[in-house]
Amino acid sequence: MPWRRSSPARHRKHEGQARAVADRRARSGRFDPADVSPAYYRHVHNRIAAGQPVRAYSRDQHTAYLASRKVSA
């Protein structure tokens, strides 16, 4: 089966789903969605696109992301 690129419409659909899932998890009271790592949003998108369960965003991931922002600033 030859490799096939997904359509832009499908990508937008998954992107919207990913944002909704990540925002809902972030709004659970633990994290501000604006402060959630972009890598987590990519993770959510990729897992939804692959039909896999999404892993939770942990306090350790958040702490590491905030520390990396301080270092690169």
Buried (B, 14 or more C-beta within 10 A) or exposed (E): EEEEEEEEEEEEBBBEBBBEBBBEBBEEEEBEEEEBBEEBBEBBBEBBBEEEEBEEBEEEBBEEBEEEEEEEE
